């Protein structure tokens, strides 16, 4: 799957758009699951503290990351991806729905899989 990373926005560029529209807005994340194989995070967008107290988020986003690839901070990547997905679910994106970080992670995992395939010893006959 070929794609151009320049076609995707970074989450750090989407976050200020949220705060521009919602001065009292909040973004929070929770770890839903974590084990040796992956971490799953859920991000929440809140209008204000009252909405957070009432547990009525504007939008949510979920992301799962696995260790591997060329990016070793998979917890941080899961958090950033979850925030990016929540923002996209709230229609805060300029072009493509996935964030650049999500696409970088996908690219990294593709490259890691390709390297594993080429480095596997060929079976002897």
The 8 nearest C-alpha neighbors of each residue, nearest first, counted from 0:
[[1, 2, 106, 109, 105, 3, 102, 110],
 [2, 0, 3, 106, 4, 109, 102, 105],
 [3, 1, 4, 0, 6, 102, 5, 106],
 [2, 4, 5, 6, 1, 7, 102, 99],
 [5, 3, 6, 7, 99, 2, 102, 103],
 [6, 4, 3, 7, 8, 99, 2, 9],
 [5, 7, 4, 3, 8, 95, 94, 99],
 [6, 8, 99, 5, 4, 98, 95, 9],
 [9, 7, 99, 98, 10, 12, 6, 94],
 [8, 10, 99, 11, 12, 98, 100, 7],
 [9, 11, 13, 12, 83, 98, 14, 8],
 [12, 10, 9, 14, 13, 15, 8, 79],
 [11, 13, 10, 9, 14, 15, 8, 16],
 [14, 12, 10, 16, 11, 15, 91, 92],
 [13, 15, 17, 16, 11, 12, 10, 18],
 [16, 14, 18, 17, 13, 19, 12, 11],
 [17, 15, 19, 14, 13, 18, 20, 91],
 [16, 18, 14, 15, 20, 19, 21, 13],
 [17, 19, 21, 15, 20, 22, 16, 24],
 [20, 18, 16, 17, 21, 15, 22, 14],
 [19, 21, 18, 17, 22, 16, 24, 15],
 [20, 22, 18, 24, 23, 19, 17, 46],
 [23, 21, 18, 24, 19, 20, 47, 17],
 [24, 22, 47, 21, 46, 25, 18, 48],
 [25, 23, 46, 47, 21, 45, 22, 18],
 [24, 26, 45, 44, 47, 27, 46, 23],
 [25, 27, 44, 43, 45, 24, 42, 28],
 [26, 28, 43, 42, 25, 44, 29, 45],
 [29, 27, 42, 41, 43, 40, 78, 30],
 [30, 28, 41, 40, 31, 42, 27, 78],
 [29, 31, 40, 32, 39, 41, 28, 33],
 [30, 32, 39, 40, 29, 41, 33, 38],
 [33, 31, 39, 38, 30, 34, 40, 37],
 [34, 32, 38, 37, 39, 31, 35, 30],
 [33, 35, 36, 37, 38, 32, 39, 65],
 [34, 36, 37, 33, 38, 66, 65, 32],
 [35, 37, 34, 65, 66, 38, 33, 64],
 [38, 36, 65, 64, 34, 33, 35, 66],
 [37, 39, 33, 63, 32, 64, 34, 74],
 [38, 40, 63, 32, 31, 62, 30, 33],
 [41, 39, 30, 31, 62, 29, 61, 78],
 [40, 42, 61, 29, 28, 60, 81, 30],
 [43, 41, 28, 60, 82, 81, 59, 27],
 [42, 44, 59, 27, 26, 58, 56, 28],
 [43, 45, 26, 58, 57, 56, 25, 59],
 [46, 44, 56, 25, 47, 24, 57, 51],
 [45, 47, 24, 50, 21, 23, 57, 25],
 [48, 46, 24, 23, 50, 45, 49, 25],
 [47, 49, 51, 50, 52, 46, 45, 23],
 [50, 48, 52, 51, 47, 53, 46, 54],
 [51, 49, 53, 55, 52, 47, 48, 54],
 [50, 52, 54, 48, 49, 53, 45, 55],
 [51, 53, 49, 50, 54, 48, 55, 47],
 [54, 52, 50, 51, 55, 49, 48, 56],
 [55, 53, 51, 52, 50, 56, 49, 45],
 [56, 54, 50, 53, 51, 57, 45, 52],
 [57, 55, 45, 58, 44, 54, 43, 50],
 [56, 58, 44, 45, 46, 55, 59, 89],
 [59, 57, 44, 56, 85, 89, 43, 88],
 [60, 58, 85, 43, 42, 44, 41, 61],
 [59, 61, 85, 84, 81, 42, 41, 82],
 [62, 60, 41, 81, 40, 42, 84, 59],
 [63, 61, 81, 77, 40, 39, 80, 41],
 [64, 62, 39, 38, 77, 40, 37, 65],
 [63, 65, 77, 37, 38, 73, 39, 62],
 [64, 66, 37, 36, 67, 73, 38, 63],
 [67, 65, 73, 71, 37, 64, 36, 68],
 [68, 66, 65, 69, 71, 108, 70, 111],
 [67, 69, 108, 107, 111, 70, 66, 110],
 [68, 70, 107, 71, 67, 111, 108, 110],
 [71, 69, 68, 72, 73, 67, 107, 104],
 [70, 72, 73, 69, 67, 66, 68, 74],
 [73, 71, 75, 74, 70, 76, 66, 77],
 [72, 74, 76, 75, 71, 64, 66, 77],
 [75, 73, 77, 76, 72, 78, 38, 64],
 [74, 76, 78, 73, 77, 72, 79, 80],
 [75, 77, 73, 79, 74, 78, 80, 72],
 [78, 76, 80, 74, 64, 75, 62, 79],
 [77, 79, 75, 81, 76, 80, 40, 82],
 [78, 80, 76, 82, 81, 77, 83, 75],
 [79, 81, 83, 77, 82, 78, 62, 101],
 [80, 82, 61, 62, 60, 84, 78, 42],
 [83, 81, 85, 79, 42, 84, 80, 86],
 [82, 84, 80, 86, 10, 81, 85, 98],
 [83, 85, 60, 87, 81, 86, 82, 88],
 [86, 84, 60, 59, 88, 82, 87, 83],
 [85, 87, 89, 83, 91, 84, 88, 82],
 [86, 88, 90, 84, 91, 89, 85, 92],
 [89, 87, 85, 90, 86, 84, 58, 59],
 [88, 90, 86, 87, 91, 58, 85, 57],
 [91, 89, 87, 88, 92, 86, 96, 93],
 [92, 90, 87, 86, 89, 13, 93, 16],
 [93, 91, 87, 90, 94, 96, 13, 95],
 [92, 94, 95, 91, 8, 96, 13, 90],
 [93, 95, 92, 96, 7, 6, 8, 97],
 [96, 94, 97, 7, 93, 92, 6, 98],
 [95, 97, 87, 92, 98, 94, 84, 93],
 [98, 96, 95, 101, 99, 102, 7, 84],
 [99, 97, 101, 100, 8, 9, 7, 83],
 [98, 100, 7, 9, 102, 8, 101, 103],
 [101, 99, 103, 98, 102, 104, 9, 80],
 [102, 100, 104, 98, 99, 103, 80, 97],
 [101, 103, 105, 99, 104, 100, 106, 98],
 [104, 102, 100, 106, 105, 101, 99, 107],
 [103, 105, 107, 101, 102, 106, 100, 108],
 [106, 104, 102, 108, 103, 107, 109, 101],
 [107, 105, 103, 109, 104, 108, 102, 110],
 [108, 106, 68, 104, 110, 109, 105, 69],
 [107, 109, 68, 111, 105, 110, 106, 112],
 [110, 108, 106, 112, 107, 111, 113, 105],
 [109, 111, 113, 107, 108, 112, 114, 106],
 [110, 112, 108, 68, 114, 113, 109, 107],
 [113, 111, 115, 109, 114, 110, 108, 116],
 [112, 114, 110, 116, 115, 111, 109, 117],
 [113, 115, 111, 117, 116, 112, 118, 110],
 [116, 114, 112, 118, 113, 117, 119, 111],
 [115, 117, 113, 114, 119, 118, 112, 111],
 [118, 116, 114, 115, 119, 113, 120, 112],
 [117, 119, 115, 116, 114, 120, 113, 121],
 [120, 118, 116, 117, 115, 121, 114, 122],
 [121, 119, 118, 122, 117, 123, 116, 115],
 [120, 122, 119, 123, 118, 124, 117, 116],
 [123, 121, 120, 124, 119, 118, 116, 117],
 [124, 122, 121, 120, 119, 118, 117, 116],
 [123, 122, 121, 120, 119, 118, 117, 116]]
